[in-house]
Amino acid sequence: MSGVLDHLRGHGERVAVLTDTQQLSYHQLADTVAATAEELGGPRRLVLLETRNDVATLVRYLAVMASGHVVLPVDAQRDHTAIVQTYEPDVVIDGNGMRYDILGLHLGNDAWFTLLAYWFFAVGWAAAKASTTLQRAAVTLVLIIGLHGYFDRTERELLVLAGFALLIWLPALRCPPAATVVAGIMAEASLYIYLTHYQVYPLFGGRPLLGVGASVAVGVLLTYLVTVLRKRIRVRLGPLSSTTVPSLR
């Protein structure tokens, strides 16, 4: 690592990066690269790097090189799913940060994105608690800001925003009883549908409707199996009695 960083620092305080909004000296650039390289760590890995015409890409590229990793640059404006599936990089660096496949299992590389989706839970909680027009407007504004550029696909961001907006501004809908049953089953299985679709959906490449249907079916089936297992465990353990639970008084 020291070779690249020493070379940068050797230029001292001369200007290394100059944009409309940012200026970095070589010394500052070296410090920024060093901090990013620390996040990458070791051992030697294959790193897929989404490239853009910005300072962040420059810093990340230099950090990968300084860390002694192998860099695989790809255009951020193009779909690189096939490249990920072919080369199975250990680390993906894109607009969402760094994502690792620590165990090297390569079981659905897109699932790394899940680590950066936790903020949706906070937004969902805020949406559920929002009871006034001002509060709903505030949550909607946070969503608009947070979703902008999140997926690098405007249509996907608008679709997610529309779904959240319906939940925020239209929390109740009248629908036929049959539709309520189906919606209830899918809602109960939504967690397992989400967790497993990374492995199921890619099996139906080129047939998105079939992939979505299979993902939903697997999630519903897994939910059913988990529910049955939990009931059996509950029956085997038996009901808790007052003699097995210590008094809180």
Secondary structure, DSSP 8 states (H G I E B T S, - for coil): -HHHHHHHHTTTTSEEEE-SS-EEEHHHHHHHHHHHHHHH-SS--EEEEEE-SSHHHHHHHHHHHHTT-EEEEEETTS--HHHHHHH--SEEEETTEEEE-TT---S-GGGGGGGG-THHHHHHHHHHH--SHHHHHHHHHHHHHHHTTTSS-HHHHHHHHHHHHHHHH-------HHHHHHHHHHHHTHHHHHHHHHHHGGGGTT-HHHHHHHHHHHHHHHHHHHHHHHHHHHHHH----TTTS----
